[in-house]
Amino acid sequence: MRRISAVLLALLSALGLGFVLQPGAASAATAHTPVVFVHGFSGNAGNWATAEAVFEANGYGSSELFAYQYDWTQSNRTSAAGLAAYVRQVLATTGAGQVDIVNHSMGGLVSDWYVKELGGQPYVRHLASIAGANHGTTFAAACLVYSSCVEMYPGSGFLGTLNAGDETPGSTAYATWYSPCDGVIIPYTSTELNGATNNLVPCQTHLGYLTDAVTLTAVERFLAS
């Protein structure tokens, strides 16, 4: 009865915040650390369909995989606060003490702000950034009508705060995947984080990563390390 009540409370809390867990099933204990996927600019939770299939093929259950969806037009600070609430719900739902975060594109800024500025680091075991805009991209000049893009443009105050000091704090394990063929993260080396395991992919496009089973399998193996 206590477990059922906890699940109902988590669902009610999620609905009140405007998002729900993906998936919504609860588990008292999981075989793997729960994974939270964080999409990028103009993306959505559905971007992770291939990643979820790859992870399930490698032994994850659907109840261990969660996709956070947010309004990508808003400030990344706001999206990071939503991620913090989402992670708390995942931990409550699964009974886990930590999550692994996998992000793509602008999702890197959302994840990094949560970890570094909102006290999320102790709750994140691994952080994998796929083509993350971790130090910004000049491509954001095309969408400066949105506050998220203003923050993503190199030299912004947001990036200055985010990247000051240790870029990979605490005991969290960090890794990135980046490619000169990206075309959206400019320069492509913007994805690298000091102190992380930075993996150069010879040639992959920005959106191509989302269906790249080779890279996604490498990400899954990193989380298993």
SERO-4910 file (N, C-alpha, C, O; in steps of 0.05 Angstrom, whole numbers):
BEGIN
 pado doro    nc1    nc2    nc3   cac1   cac2   cac3    cc1    cc2    cc3    oc1    oc2    oc3
  Met    A     17    -24      0      0      0      0     17     25      0     11     45    -14
  Arg    A     40     25     16     57     48     16     69     53    -11     72     76    -19
  Arg    A     77     31    -25     88     34    -52     68     46    -72     76     64    -88
  Ile    A     43     37    -70     22     48    -88     18     78    -82     16     93   -101
  Ser    A     18     85    -56     14    113    -49     37    130    -60     32    152    -69
  Ala    A     62    120    -58     85    135    -67     83    139    -97     90    161   -107
  Val    A     74    119   -112     71    122   -141     50    143   -148     55    160   -165
  Leu    A     28    143   -134      6    162   -139     16    190   -133     10    209   -148
  Leu    A     31    194   -111     41    220   -104     60    230   -125     60    253   -132
  Ala    A     77    212   -135     97    220   -156     82    228   -181     90    248   -194
  Leu    A     61    214   -189     46    220   -213     32    247   -210     32    263   -228
  Leu    A     19    251   -186      5    276   -182     24    300   -182     18    321   -193
  Ser    A     48    296   -171     68    317   -171     76    323   -199     79    347   -206
  Ala    A     81    302   -215     89    306   -243     68    321   -259     75    339   -274
  Leu    A     43    314   -255     22    327   -270     19    356   -262     14    374   -279
  Gly    A     24    362   -237     23    390   -228     45    407   -240     41    431   -243
  Leu    A     68    394   -247     90    409   -258     88    410   -289    104    424   -301
  Gly    A     68    396   -301     65    398   -329     79    377   -345     79    378   -370
  Phe    A     91    357   -332    103    335   -347     99    309   -331     94    310   -307
  Val    A    102    287   -345     99    261   -332    124    245   -338    138    250   -358
  Leu    A    129    226   -322    151    208   -326    147    191   -350    125    182   -356
  Gln    A    169    186   -365    168    168   -388    188    145   -382    212    150   -384
  Pro    A    180    121   -376    152    112   -371    143    118   -343    158    129   -327
  Gly    A    118    111   -337    107    118   -311    108     95   -291    101     98   -268
  Ala    A    116     71   -300    116     48   -282    137     51   -261    159     61   -266
  Ala    A    131     41   -237    149     42   -214    162     16   -209    152     -5   -216
  Ser    A    186     17   -197    200     -7   -189    215     -2   -164    228     19   -161
  Ala    A    212    -19   -144    225    -15   -118    255    -16   -121    269     -2   -106
  Ala    A    265    -31   -140    294    -32   -144    299    -38   -173    283    -53   -186
  Thr    A    320    -27   -185    326    -32   -213    353    -46   -216    371    -43   -199
  Ala    A    356    -61   -237    381    -75   -242    402    -56   -251    426    -60   -247
  His    A    394    -34   -264    413    -13   -274    406     13   -260    384     18   -251
  Thr    A    426     31   -260    420     58   -252    401     70   -273    406     68   -297
  Pro    A    379     82   -264    360     94   -283    373    114   -301    391    129   -292
  Val    A    365    115   -326    376    133   -346    356    155   -352    332    149   -358
  Val    A    364    180   -351    348    202   -359    359    214   -384    382    224   -384
  Phe    A    344    214   -406    352    226   -431    342    254   -433    319    260   -425
  Val    A    359    273   -442    352    301   -444    356    311   -472    379    312   -482
  His    A    335    317   -486    336    325   -514    347    353   -517    352    367   -498
  Gly    A    351    361   -542    362    388   -548    343    407   -560    318    403   -558
  Phe    A    353    428   -572    337    450   -584    319    438   -605    327    423   -622
  Ser    A    294    446   -604    272    438   -622    266    408   -621    252    397   -638
  Gly    A    277    394   -601    273    365   -598    250    358   -579    235    376   -570
  Asn    A    247    333   -574    227    323   -556    235    295   -546    255    284   -555
  Ala    A    219    284   -527    226    258   -516    227    236   -536    242    217   -533
  Gly    A    212    239   -558    213    219   -579    239    216   -594    244    197   -608
  Asn    A    257    236   -591    283    235   -603    299    211   -594    318    202   -607
  Trp    A    292    199   -571    308    178   -559    298    150   -565    306    131   -551
  Ala    A    280    147   -584    269    121   -590    291    101   -597    290     78   -587
  Thr    A    310    108   -614    332     90   -621    349     84   -597    357     61   -593
  Ala    A    356    104   -582    373    100   -558    359     81   -539    372     63   -528
  Glu    A    333     84   -535    319     66   -517    320     37   -527    323     19   -512
  Ala    A    317     34   -554    318      7   -565    346     -5   -562    349    -29   -556
  Val    A    367     11   -566    394      2   -562    399     -7   -533    411    -28   -528
  Phe    A    390     10   -514    394      4   -486    378    -22   -478    389    -38   -463
  Glu    A    354    -24   -488    339    -48   -481    352    -73   -493    351    -95   -481
  Ala    A    363    -70   -517    378    -93   -529    402   -101   -512    411   -124   -514
  Asn    A    412    -83   -496    435    -88   -479    427    -94   -450    443    -92   -432
  Gly    A    401   -100   -446    393   -110   -420    377    -91   -402    368   -100   -381
  Tyr    A    373    -67   -410    357    -48   -395    327    -55   -398    319    -64   -419
  Gly    A    312    -50   -376    283    -53   -378    271    -26   -384    284     -5   -379
  Ser    A    248    -26   -396    235      0   -402    230     17   -378    228     42   -380
  Ser    A    227      4   -354    222     19   -330    247     32   -318    246     45   -298
  Glu    A    270     28   -332    295     40   -324    303     64   -342    324     76   -338
  Leu    A    287     69   -362    293     90   -382    272    112   -382    248    106   -384
  Phe    A    281    137   -379    263    159   -377    272    182   -395    296    187   -398
  Ala    A    253    195   -408    259    217   -426    246    242   -416    222    245   -414
  Tyr    A    263    262   -409    253    288   -399    246    306   -422    263    310   -440
  Gln    A    222    316   -422    214    335   -444    209    362   -432    197    365   -410
  Tyr    A    218    383   -445    215    410   -435    211    429   -458    213    422   -482
  Asp    A    204    454   -452    200    475   -471    227    486   -479    238    502   -464
  Trp    A    237    479   -503    264    487   -511    266    517   -517    289    526   -521
  Thr    A    244    531   -518    246    560   -524    252    577   -499    261    600   -501
  Gln    A    248    565   -476    251    580   -451    281    580   -443    297    566   -455
  Ser    A    287    595   -422    314    596   -411    323    568   -403    308    552   -392
  Asn    A    349    562   -408    360    536   -400    360    534   -369    361    512   -358
  Arg    A    360    556   -356    358    556   -326    331    544   -318    330    527   -300
  Thr    A    310    552   -331    284    542   -325    282    512   -332    271    497   -316
  Ser    A    293    505   -355    292    476   -363    308    459   -343    301    437   -338
  Ala    A    330    470   -333    347    455   -314    332    452   -287    334    431   -275
  Ala    A    317    472   -279    301    469   -255    280    447   -259    274    432   -240
  Gly    A    268    446   -283    249    424   -289    263    397   -288    251    377   -279
  Leu    A    287    396   -298    303    371   -298    308    362   -269    306    338   -263
  Ala    A    314    381   -252    319    374   -223    294    361   -211    296    341   -197
  Ala    A    270    373   -217    245    361   -207    240    334   -219    231    315   -205
  Tyr    A    246    331   -245    242    306   -258    260    284   -247    251    261   -242
  Val    A    285    290   -242    304    271   -230    294    262   -202    295    238   -195
  Arg    A    284    281   -186    273    274   -160    250    254   -163    248    235   -147
  Gln    A    234    257   -183    211    239   -187    221    211   -196    210    191   -187
  Val    A    241    211   -213    252    186   -222    264    170   -198    260    146   -196
  Leu    A    278    184   -181    290    171   -158    268    161   -139    270    139   -128
  Ala    A    247    176   -135    225    168   -118    210    144   -130    202    126   -116
  Thr    A    207    144   -156    192    123   -170    208     97   -171    196     75   -167
  Thr    A    234     98   -175    250     74   -178    262     65   -153    270     41   -151
  Gly    A    265     82   -133    279     75   -108    309     76   -110    323     68    -92
  Ala    A    319     87   -133    347     89   -137    358    113   -122    343    131   -114
  Gly    A    385    114   -118    398    136   -105    410    156   -124    415    179   -117
  Gln    A    414    147   -149    426    164   -170    414    157   -197    402    136   -200
  Val    A    419    175   -216    411    170   -244    436    173   -261    456    185   -252
  Asp    A    435    163   -285    454    170   -306    439    188   -325    416    184   -332
  Ile    A    453    209   -335    441    228   -353    455    226   -381    479    226   -382
  Val    A    439    224   -402    449    224   -429    436    248   -443    411    249   -445
  Asn    A    452    267   -453    440    290   -466    450    293   -495    469    281   -503
  His    A    435    309   -509    442    316   -537    439    345   -542    419    357   -533
  Ser    A    458    358   -556    456    385   -565    452    405   -541    468    404   -522
  Met    A    431    421   -542    426    441   -521    420    427   -495    421    439   -473
  Gly    A    413    401   -496    409    386   -471    433    386   -454    432    381   -430
  Gly    A    457    390   -466    481    392   -451    481    415   -432    490    413   -409
  Leu    A    470    438   -441    469    462   -423    449    457   -401    454    465   -378
  Val    A    426    445   -407    406    439   -387    418    420   -366    414    425   -342
  Ser    A    431    399   -375    443    380   -356    465    392   -339    466    388   -315
  Asp    A    483    407   -353    506    419   -339    497    439   -318    508    440   -296
  Trp    A    476    455   -324    467    474   -305    455    460   -281    459    469   -258
  Tyr    A    440    439   -285    429    423   -263    451    412   -246    450    414   -221
  Val    A    472    400   -258    493    388   -243    510    408   -228    516    404   -204
  Lys    A    517    430   -241    536    449   -229    523    471   -213    535    480   -193
  Glu    A    500    480   -221    488    504   -209    464    498   -191    457    515   -174
  Leu    A    452    475   -194    428    469   -178    432    446   -159    413    435   -148
  Gly    A    457    439   -154    463    418   -134    457    390   -143    454    372   -126
  Gly    A    457    385   -169    449    359   -179    472    338   -178    466    314   -180
  Gln    A    496    347   -176    519    328   -179    517    303   -162    522    281   -173
  Pro    A    511    305   -137    510    280   -121    490    259   -131    492    236   -124
  Tyr    A    471    268   -146    450    250   -156    455    239   -184    438    225   -195
  Val    A    478    246   -195    484    238   -222    509    221   -222    531    230   -215
  Arg    A    506    195   -229    529    176   -229    546    180   -253    570    182   -251
  His    A    534    180   -277    547    185   -302    533    207   -317    509    210   -315
  Leu    A    548    223   -332    537    243   -350    549    240   -377    574    243   -380
  Ala    A    533    233   -397    543    229   -425    531    251   -442    507    254   -444
  Ser    A    548    266   -455    540    288   -472    546    282   -501    569    280   -509
  Ile    A    525    279   -517    527    272   -545    523    298   -561    501    309   -562
  Ala    A    545    307   -574    543    333   -589    531    355   -572    516    371   -582
  Gly    A    539    356   -547    528    376   -529    539    404   -535    562    407   -543
  Ala    A    522    424   -532    530    451   -536    543    462   -511    536    484   -501
  Asn    A    562    448   -500    572    453   -473    586    480   -470    586    492   -449
  His    A    599    489   -492    611    515   -492    598    534   -513    610    554   -521
  Gly    A    574    527   -521    559    543   -540    565    536   -569    582    520   -575
  Thr    A    550    549   -586    553    546   -615    545    571   -629    525    584   -622
  Thr    A    561    579   -650    554    603   -665    528    598   -682    516    617   -691
  Phe    A    521    573   -685    496    566   -699    472    579   -685    451    583   -698
  Ala    A    474    585   -659    452    596   -644    445    624   -654    424    635   -646
  Ala    A    462    636   -670    456    663   -681    430    662   -698    417    682   -703
  Ala    A    423    638   -708    399    635   -725    373    635   -709    352    635   -721
  Cys    A    375    634   -682    350    631   -666    351    649   -641    339    642   -621
  Leu    A    363    672   -643    366    689   -620    340    701   -610    340    715   -590
  Val    A    319    697   -624    292    705   -614    285    690   -589    267    699   -574
  Tyr    A    297    667   -585    292    651   -561    313    655   -540    337    657   -546
  Ser    A    305    657   -515    325    660   -493    344    637   -491    367    641   -484
  Ser    A    335    613   -498    353    590   -497    376    593   -517    399    585   -511
  Cys    A    371    605   -540    392    609   -560    411    632   -552    435    631   -557
  Val    A    400    653   -540    417    675   -529    437    663   -510    461    670   -511
  Glu    A    428    645   -493    446    633   -473    466    614   -486    488    610   -476
  Met    A    458    602   -509    475    583   -522    496    595   -540    514    581   -550
  Tyr    A    494    621   -545    513    635   -563    539    639   -548    539    649   -525
  Pro    A    562    633   -560    588    637   -547    592    665   -536    586    685   -549
  Gly    A    602    666   -511    606    692   -498    583    701   -481    585    722   -468
  Ser    A    562    686   -480    538    694   -464    545    693   -434    563    678   -426
  Gly    A    530    709   -419    534    708   -390    528    680   -378    540    671   -359
  Phe    A    508    668   -390    500    641   -381    524    622   -384    530    607   -365
  Leu    A    537    622   -407    560    604   -411    584    611   -394    598    594   -384
  Gly    A    587    637   -389    609    646   -371    606    635   -343    625    627   -331
  Thr    A    581    636   -333    576    625   -307    579    594   -307    591    582   -289
  Leu    A    567    582   -327    566    553   -328    594    540   -330    599    520   -317
  Asn    A    612    552   -345    638    540   -350    660    551   -333    684    544   -337
  Ala    A    653    567   -313    673    577   -295    681    555   -275    664    540   -266
  Gly    A    707    553   -270    716    533   -251    716    505   -262    720    501   -286
  Asp    A    712    485   -245    713    457   -252    690    450   -271    667    453   -264
  Glu    A    696    440   -295    675    432   -314    664    404   -309    643    397   -319
  Thr    A    678    389   -292    669    361   -287    671    356   -256    687    340   -248
  Pro    A    654    369   -241    657    368   -212    648    342   -199    632    327   -211
  Gly    A    659    337   -176    650    315   -159    658    287   -170    676    285   -186
  Ser    A    644    267   -160    650    239   -166    636    229   -191    640    206   -199
  Thr    A    619    246   -203    605    238   -228    626    232   -250    646    245   -252
  Ala    A    621    211   -265    638    204   -288    626    219   -313    602    216   -318
  Tyr    A    643    233   -328    635    249   -350    647    238   -376    670    230   -377
  Ala    A    631    239   -398    642    232   -424    627    248   -445    603    255   -442
  Thr    A    640    254   -467    628    268   -490    634    254   -516    653    239   -518
  Trp    A    617    259   -536    621    249   -563    617    273   -582    597    286   -581
  Tyr    A    638    278   -599    637    301   -616    650    294   -643    666    276   -645
  Ser    A    642    310   -664    651    303   -691    655    328   -708    639    347   -706
  Pro    A    676    329   -725    680    352   -743    658    353   -764    655    374   -777
  Cys    A    642    332   -768    620    332   -787    594    341   -775    573    340   -788
  Asp    A    594    350   -750    570    357   -735    553    378   -751    529    372   -756
  Gly    A    564    400   -757    550    420   -773    532    439   -757    524    460   -768
  Val    A    526    433   -732    509    450   -716    524    461   -692    522    484   -685
  Ile    A    540    444   -679    557    453   -657    583    464   -670    600    449   -680
  Ile    A    585    491   -670    607    505   -683    621    524   -663    608    542   -653
  Pro    A    646    519   -657    663    497   -667    655    470   -654    643    470   -632
  Tyr    A    660    449   -668    651    423   -658    665    415   -632    654    399   -617
  Thr    A    689    427   -627    703    420   -602    689    433   -578    698    428   -555
  Ser    A    668    449   -582    653    461   -560    642    440   -542    636    445   -518
  Thr    A    638    416   -552    626    394   -536    644    384   -514    635    376   -493
  Glu    A    670    385   -519    690    374   -500    687    388   -472    682    412   -470
  Leu    A    691    372   -452    692    382   -424    719    375   -412    728    352   -414
  Asn    A    731    394   -399    756    389   -385    751    369   -363    734    373   -346
  Gly    A    767    347   -363    764    327   -342    746    304   -350    744    284   -336
  Ala    A    734    306   -374    716    284   -383    732    266   -402    754    273   -411
  Thr    A    721    242   -407    731    225   -429    718    235   -454    694    230   -459
  Asn    A    733    249   -471    723    262   -495    728    244   -519    752    239   -526
  Asn    A    707    235   -532    709    215   -554    705    229   -581    683    239   -586
  Leu    A    725    229   -598    723    241   -624    711    220   -643    722    198   -647
  Val    A    688    227   -655    675    210   -675    684    220   -702    679    243   -708
  Pro    A    696    203   -719    708    213   -745    688    229   -761    696    251   -771
  Cys    A    664    220   -765    645    236   -781    616    228   -774    608    206   -781
  Gln    A    602    246   -761    574    241   -755    560    268   -754    571    288   -743
  Thr    A    536    270   -766    521    295   -766    507    298   -739    504    280   -723
  His    A    498    323   -734    487    330   -708    462    312   -702    461    301   -680
  Leu    A    444    311   -721    420    294   -716    425    265   -721    411    248   -710
  Gly    A    446    259   -736    452    231   -742    459    215   -717    454    191   -716
  Tyr    A    469    229   -696    476    215   -671    451    201   -659    454    180   -646
  Leu    A    428    213   -663    404    202   -650    396    175   -660    381    161   -647
  Thr    A    406    167   -684    401    140   -695    426    125   -700    426    105   -714
  Asp    A    448    134   -688    474    121   -692    478    100   -671    486    105   -648
  Ala    A    472     75   -678    473     53   -659    501     48   -648    504     40   -625
  Val    A    522     54   -664    549     51   -655    555     70   -632    566     61   -611
  Thr    A    549     95   -636    554    115   -614    536    109   -590    546    111   -567
  Leu    A    511    103   -595    493     98   -573    501     74   -557    497     73   -532
  Thr    A    512     53   -570    522     30   -556    547     38   -539    550     28   -517
  Ala    A    564     55   -550    587     65   -535    578     80   -510    591     78   -489
  Val    A    557     95   -513    546    110   -490    536     90   -469    541     94   -445
  Glu    A    521     70   -478    511     50   -459    534     36   -444    532     31   -420
  Arg    A    555     30   -458    578     17   -445    592     35   -425    602     27   -405
  Phe    A    593     61   -432    604     80   -413    587     81   -387    599     81   -365
  Leu    A    561     80   -390    544     80   -366    548     55   -349    544     55   -325
  Ala    A    555     33   -363    559      8   -349    586      6   -335    592    -13   -320
  Ser    A    604     25   -341    631     24   -330    632     32   -301    653     32   -289
***
